[in-house]
Amino acid sequence: MTDPMRTARSAARESSYTARTRPLWLAWVGAVTGALLAVLFWMPAAWLTGQVGRATQQRVVLEDARGTVWTGSARLLLSGGEGSRDAAALPGRVDWRLRPRWNGVWLELQAGCCTRAPIEVTAQPRWGGANVQVGPVNTRWPLGLLGGLGTPWNTVQLQGELDLSSSGLQWTWVAGRLDTTGQLRMQAMDVTSRLSTLRPLGSYLLEYAAPGLGQSPRLTLSTLSGSLVLTGQGQWVGPRLRFNGEATAVEGREVALDNLLNIIGRRLGTRSVITVG
């Protein structure tokens, strides 16, 4: 037969033990949660730079990273990839701000040397894919930066200024299919090359147009001015670019540009045929 007094005392002891241990358990949970949030909030920028390097096979490298993943800066280098000795650094530093949002993430990029206004990028997951939007772009970059990518850029060694402008771009992945919408204008101004003593060679316009809705993006190359005349048309077929163009010299500049025309394409008389893909 159960003793009512003994049962009451046992229940009281269990209640007292639970009351004493609950604050300790809650304290441990709070401490662990706080530590995880602190690590996430103060995660060093070097972690992000490592991810960028791996994702681009070391073709885009962020060095001397400072700050955190959320607010930081680094020096931008372009390289020929893992094991390559080619590398070119952007003058100055690139600054970023990264913020989570209820429907995705928001990123702001700015380079003191090259961006006239910050570039905003938003990424949103969606059912079966994702959506990435780039806001207006108004930038100017040194063409010499391309030399860091290795062949053929390290051979041609272009110099000049590259103006990139866009009212916005959008990429949408749905069920493994990529749709791109928007336009990008790339103006290469007063271009020179170590393969020619003629300076400058000229100024050029490369236009990227992506209509979206399952249609392939297109490239159009034209000459704005100069002794080296470049023209061409290109289109993406799946993930690959197919481009056909040609280069010629204006009358009176054939000799000065002969060596360059032999290198940048397949020579057919006075023309140099450029084929990609």
C-alpha positions in Angstrom: 0.0 0.0 0.0 1.4 3.4 -1.1 2.2 5.9 1.7 0.5 9.2 0.8 3.1 11.2 2.7 6.1 9.5 1.0 4.5 10.1 -2.4 4.0 13.8 -1.7 7.6 14.2 -0.5 8.9 12.5 -3.6 6.8 14.7 -5.9 8.1 17.8 -4.0 11.7 16.7 -4.5 11.2 16.1 -8.3 9.5 19.5 -8.6 12.4 21.2 -6.8 15.0 19.4 -9.0 13.2 20.5 -12.2 13.0 24.1 -11.0 16.7 24.1 -10.3 17.8 22.5 -13.6 15.5 24.4 -15.9 17.3 27.8 -15.6 20.7 25.9 -16.2 19.3 24.3 -19.3 17.9 27.5 -20.6 21.2 29.3 -19.9 23.1 26.7 -22.0 20.6 27.0 -24.9 20.9 30.8 -24.7 24.7 30.7 -24.6 25.0 28.3 -27.6 22.4 30.3 -29.6 24.2 33.6 -28.8 27.6 32.1 -29.8 26.2 30.9 -33.1 24.7 34.2 -33.9 27.9 36.0 -33.0 30.0 33.7 -35.3 27.5 34.3 -38.1 27.4 38.1 -37.6 31.2 38.5 -37.3 32.1 35.9 -39.9 35.3 37.2 -41.4 35.4 38.5 -45.0 38.1 35.9 -45.8 35.4 33.2 -45.7 33.5 34.9 -48.5 36.7 35.5 -50.6 37.5 31.8 -50.3 34.0 30.9 -51.7 34.5 33.3 -54.6 37.8 31.8 -55.5 36.5 28.3 -55.5 33.4 29.2 -57.5 35.4 30.8 -60.2 38.3 28.3 -60.2 40.6 31.1 -59.0 39.9 33.3 -62.0 38.4 36.0 -59.7 40.5 36.4 -56.6 39.8 38.7 -53.6 43.0 39.5 -51.7 43.7 41.3 -48.4 40.1 40.9 -47.3 39.0 43.2 -44.4 35.8 43.4 -42.4 33.1 40.7 -42.3 31.0 38.7 -44.8 28.3 41.3 -44.3 30.4 44.5 -44.7 33.9 44.3 -46.0 36.4 45.1 -48.7 39.2 43.4 -50.7 41.6 43.9 -53.6 40.2 42.4 -56.8 42.5 40.3 -59.1 41.8 38.5 -62.3 43.9 35.4 -63.0 44.3 32.6 -65.5 43.0 30.1 -62.9 44.6 27.6 -60.6 48.4 27.3 -61.2 48.5 30.3 -63.6 51.2 32.9 -63.2 49.1 35.5 -64.9 47.3 38.0 -62.6 46.2 41.6 -62.8 44.9 43.7 -59.9 42.3 46.4 -60.0 43.6 49.7 -58.6 42.1 50.4 -55.2 39.7 48.2 -53.3 36.2 46.7 -53.8 33.7 47.4 -51.0 30.6 45.3 -50.4 27.5 45.1 -48.2 25.5 41.9 -48.0 22.1 41.7 -46.2 19.6 38.9 -45.8 16.0 39.7 -46.7 12.8 37.8 -46.1 12.7 36.7 -49.7 16.4 36.4 -50.5 19.6 38.4 -50.2 20.7 41.9 -51.2 24.3 42.8 -52.3 25.8 46.2 -52.9 29.2 46.5 -54.7 31.4 49.6 -55.2 34.9 50.2 -56.4 36.3 53.7 -55.9 38.3 53.5 -59.1 35.6 52.3 -61.4 31.9 52.5 -60.3 30.2 55.9 -60.6 27.4 54.6 -58.4 27.0 51.4 -56.3 25.8 48.3 -58.1 22.9 46.5 -56.4 22.2 42.8 -56.8 19.3 40.9 -55.4 18.9 37.1 -55.4 15.6 35.4 -54.7 15.0 31.6 -54.5 11.8 30.4 -56.2 10.1 27.1 -56.7 12.4 25.0 -58.9 15.0 27.7 -59.4 16.1 31.2 -58.6 16.0 34.8 -59.8 19.0 37.2 -59.8 18.6 40.9 -60.7 21.3 43.5 -61.3 20.3 47.1 -61.0 21.6 50.0 -63.2 25.3 49.8 -64.1 27.5 52.8 -64.8 31.2 51.9 -64.6 34.6 52.4 -66.2 37.3 49.7 -65.9 40.9 49.5 -67.1 41.2 47.2 -70.1 44.6 46.0 -68.8 42.8 44.0 -66.1 41.9 41.5 -68.8 45.6 40.5 -69.2 45.4 38.7 -65.9 43.0 36.1 -67.5 45.8 34.5 -69.5 45.6 33.5 -73.1 44.8 35.3 -75.4 44.6 38.4 -73.3 48.1 38.2 -72.0 49.4 38.0 -75.6 47.4 41.0 -76.9 47.9 43.1 -73.8 45.1 45.6 -74.4 45.2 49.0 -72.8 42.5 51.6 -72.6 39.2 52.2 -70.8 36.1 50.0 -70.8 32.8 51.7 -70.1 30.1 49.3 -69.0 26.5 50.5 -68.7 23.1 48.9 -68.3 19.6 49.8 -67.2 19.4 46.4 -65.5 19.8 42.7 -66.1 17.9 39.7 -64.9 18.7 35.9 -64.8 15.9 33.4 -64.0 16.5 29.7 -63.5 13.4 27.5 -63.8 13.6 23.7 -64.0 17.2 23.8 -65.2 16.5 26.4 -67.9 18.1 29.8 -67.8 16.4 32.9 -69.2 18.2 36.3 -69.4 16.6 39.7 -69.8 18.2 43.0 -70.3 20.9 44.9 -72.2 24.6 45.7 -71.6 26.7 48.2 -73.5 30.5 47.8 -73.5 32.5 50.7 -75.0 36.3 50.1 -75.3 37.8 53.5 -75.7 41.2 54.4 -77.2 42.4 50.8 -77.3 46.1 50.0 -77.7 48.0 46.7 -77.9 51.6 45.7 -77.5 51.3 43.9 -80.8 51.1 47.1 -82.7 53.0 50.4 -82.6 49.9 52.2 -83.9 48.3 54.0 -81.0 45.4 54.0 -80.6 44.0 51.3 -82.6 40.4 52.6 -82.2 37.3 52.6 -80.1 34.7 49.9 -80.2 31.2 49.0 -79.1 30.0 45.6 -77.9 26.3 45.3 -77.2 24.7 42.4 -75.3 21.0 42.0 -75.8 18.9 39.3 -74.0 15.2 39.4 -74.8 14.3 36.6 -72.4 11.3 34.3 -72.8 13.5 31.4 -74.0 15.3 33.5 -76.7 19.1 33.4 -76.8 21.2 36.4 -75.9 23.1 38.1 -78.7 26.3 40.0 -79.1 27.0 42.7 -81.7 30.5 44.2 -82.2 31.0 47.4 -84.2 33.7 50.1 -84.6 33.2 53.6 -83.4 36.4 55.0 -84.8 40.0 54.1 -85.5 42.4 52.4 -88.0 41.5 48.8 -86.9 38.0 48.0 -88.0 36.2 45.3 -86.0 32.7 43.9 -86.8 30.8 40.8 -85.7 27.7 39.0 -84.5 27.3 36.3 -81.8 24.7 34.2 -80.1 24.6 31.9 -77.1 23.5 28.3 -78.0 22.9 26.8 -74.6 25.8 27.7 -72.4 28.2 28.2 -75.4 28.9 31.4 -77.3 29.1 31.2 -81.1 30.6 34.4 -82.6 31.7 35.3 -86.1 33.5 38.5 -86.9 36.3 40.1 -88.9 39.0 42.6 -88.6 40.4 44.8 -91.3 42.8 47.8 -91.6 41.7 51.1 -93.0 43.5 52.2 -96.2 47.0 53.2 -95.5 47.3 51.3 -92.2 47.7 47.8 -93.6 51.4 47.5 -92.9 51.2 48.9 -89.4 48.4 46.4 -88.5 49.7 43.3 -90.4 51.2 41.5 -87.4 48.1 42.1 -85.3 45.7 40.9 -88.0 47.8 37.7 -88.3 47.3 36.9 -84.6 43.8 37.9 -83.7 42.1 35.7 -86.3 42.5 33.5 -89.4 43.9 35.5 -92.2 42.0 35.6 -95.5 43.7 38.2 -97.7 43.3 41.6 -96.2 40.8 40.3 -93.6 41.3 38.5 -90.4 38.3 36.2 -89.6 37.5 35.8 -85.9 35.5 32.7 -84.8 34.5 31.6 -81.3 32.6 28.4 -80.6 
